[in-house]
């Protein structure tokens, strides 16, 4: 099928991440795994929404994913449940020339279907065959809706293993989203941008059964509070701790890798990693189209974590929280100095790099005994990170703890940070209002981190702390008048 697509559709990647250049081989004679009575090895369950401006990303992904499934001995099935944005206004803000006819789906509608190599990509066919309900009737943020989708996906595309892929804007451990506890991802503008919480996802998986992996297809989800909440219900979690670019080629890379190593998931993950690691430099100091003397610090990361190893990281977080809480009265100045130096994953969020914080505390304590304790915690935490990490893509404009050297930004100071897991630092007004939500989390039960937050009087400060520059948001969302033919 040939479709005219504005360059905007290739660049509107507001969710998070990076591009992977992968091409699938085609074979017109392939069947769909599971149709002969045998389960596929994996079914990927995509569950998301447009959320005001992500619709082009999903729309553009459909035929690419279908092609990726059309390979010899395919072992992957894909199901989709996706609500289009309430209207086109959020997209027109960045691309005024876009019309509703440029999309397969219709705004304000929800589509549910199995995405195969034979999916009908004619406009009328797609809207008639895969229409599910009006989006106003589909409350994606509710446990019952997610449970129904997962059960339907398992009936429709049975597999030996399942991967849940929540897709849309991510908010990490979002305390202040209408007071909801861990309101994390899939912010649906058909329902006042209410999001799907990590607690709700955990409850849905407890009801429907564990999955092999959760692929957090959104910003800021590499937060230890979120990862801990879901750890009992999946073997692996893929996530980014930054606000950065992401696109559908993530899925293609995963599908291709699984098909190459269908019986060894970690081997498949490593293949995906090798396919994407070459793009690190593409996101550092990107030149502005309008002014070659201006660059954008497009920090990004992406990694895969073993859920059963996160507990070892939390053990060190618990030790760090106890040290900070019990010694804050006597070492306040040193701890505040450490807090002012910790890296933030996004300028507008108080999501701090956990390993960097442990290292900064150890570096800035002047009491010899406390320094030794903090150094031990930081060293043990780094070991726990290594055990939990399957792979980590790092594209950060500073020295990173995993040894990837890139030029410092606005500073000659070489921080050790960014192994890709963030932690909530403190936003006084938000924390006071929603502290009960935080204390109800699985992370709090495991670490007691709120005990430290309760006594801490110093917030991280984006004007002082090194932090991600999200200026790419306006940069990459600018419209481009050049149209591309997409076949």
Secondary structure as UniProt FT lines:
FT   STRAND          3..6
FT   HELIX           7..11
FT   TURN            28..29
FT   TURN            33..36
FT   STRAND          40..49
FT   TURN            51..53
FT   HELIX           55..69
FT   TURN            72..73
FT   STRAND          76..83
FT   HELIX           89..92
FT   TURN            93..94
FT   TURN            96..97
FT   HELIX           100..102
FT   TURN            107..108
FT   STRAND          109..115
FT   TURN            117..118
FT   HELIX           123..129
FT   STRAND          131..134
FT   HELIX           135..137
FT   TURN            140..141
FT   HELIX           143..156
FT   STRAND          159..167
FT   STRAND          170..174
FT   TURN            175..176
FT   TURN            178..179
FT   TURN            181..182
FT   STRAND          183..188
FT   HELIX           189..191
FT   TURN            192..193
FT   STRAND          194..197
FT   HELIX           198..208
FT   STRAND          211..215
FT   TURN            219..220
FT   HELIX           224..230
FT   HELIX           231..233
FT   STRAND          234..239
FT   HELIX           249..260
FT   TURN            262..263
FT   HELIX           265..276
FT   HELIX           277..283
FT   STRAND          286..287
FT   TURN            292..293
FT   STRAND          295..296
FT   STRAND          300..306
FT   HELIX           307..309
FT   HELIX           310..341
FT   TURN            347..348
FT   STRAND          351..353
FT   HELIX           354..364
FT   HELIX           368..388
FT   STRAND          389..395
FT   TURN            401..402
FT   STRAND          422..424
FT   HELIX           428..439
FT   HELIX           442..447
FT   HELIX           449..455
FT   TURN            462..464
FT   TURN            470..471
FT   HELIX           472..476
FT   STRAND          483..486
//
